[in-house]
Amino acid sequence: MANHDDDIIGAVSLFWSMSNALLLNDVTQVIHDYMNSEELLSLQTWNVAPGSGFTLHIDNQDFFFPYYAE
């Protein structure tokens, strides 16, 4: 179950990073402001604690994407 959670966190993080790069700041800033106002925690699940980033495992190779604050 934890491996599946890692995959979900990786996919969502990758999607969010691409969204931030492609969408207008006016669009993403509304989401950033809401997340900050609600004091939402870092990406985590019951099985995966927040960490320093996420790793994608593709063709027996690991690709690590470090977390960075906005």
C-alpha positions as CSV (number, residue, x, y, z in Angstrom):
1,M,0.0,0.0,0.0
2,A,2.8,2.5,0.9
3,N,4.4,1.9,-2.6
4,H,1.1,2.9,-4.2
5,D,1.0,6.0,-2.0
6,D,4.5,7.0,-3.1
7,D,3.4,6.6,-6.8
8,I,0.3,8.8,-6.2
9,I,2.4,11.5,-4.4
10,G,5.0,11.4,-7.2
11,A,2.3,11.7,-10.0
12,V,0.4,14.6,-8.2
13,S,3.7,16.4,-7.5
14,L,4.8,16.1,-11.1
15,F,1.4,17.3,-12.3
16,W,1.4,20.3,-9.9
17,S,4.9,21.3,-11.0
18,M,3.9,21.2,-14.7
19,S,0.8,23.2,-13.9
20,N,2.8,25.9,-12.1
21,A,5.1,26.1,-15.1
22,L,2.3,26.2,-17.7
23,L,-0.6,28.0,-16.2
24,L,-0.8,31.8,-15.6
25,N,0.3,32.9,-12.1
26,D,-3.2,34.4,-11.6
27,V,-4.6,30.9,-11.7
28,T,-2.1,29.1,-9.5
29,Q,-1.8,31.9,-7.0
30,V,-5.5,31.4,-6.0
31,I,-4.7,27.8,-5.1
32,H,-1.5,28.7,-3.3
33,D,-3.3,31.3,-1.3
34,Y,-6.1,28.9,-0.3
35,M,-3.6,26.2,0.7
36,N,-1.6,28.7,2.8
37,S,-4.8,30.1,4.5
38,E,-5.9,26.6,5.4
39,E,-2.4,25.7,6.7
40,L,-2.5,22.5,4.7
41,L,0.4,20.1,5.4
42,S,3.0,18.8,2.9
43,L,2.0,15.9,0.7
44,Q,1.7,12.8,2.8
45,T,-0.6,9.8,3.3
46,W,-1.3,7.5,6.2
47,N,1.5,5.3,5.0
48,V,4.0,7.9,3.8
49,A,5.3,10.8,6.0
50,P,6.3,14.1,4.5
51,G,9.8,14.0,3.2
52,S,12.4,15.9,1.2
53,G,10.9,15.1,-2.2
54,F,9.7,12.1,-4.2
55,T,11.2,9.4,-6.4
56,L,9.9,8.0,-9.6
57,H,11.0,4.4,-10.5
58,I,11.1,4.0,-14.2
59,D,12.7,1.1,-16.0
60,N,14.7,0.0,-12.9
61,Q,16.1,3.5,-12.6
62,D,15.3,6.0,-9.8
63,F,14.7,9.7,-10.5
64,F,14.6,11.8,-7.4
65,F,12.8,15.2,-7.4
66,P,13.7,17.3,-4.3
67,Y,11.0,19.3,-2.5
68,Y,11.4,23.0,-2.6
69,A,9.3,25.8,-1.1
70,E,7.5,28.1,-3.5
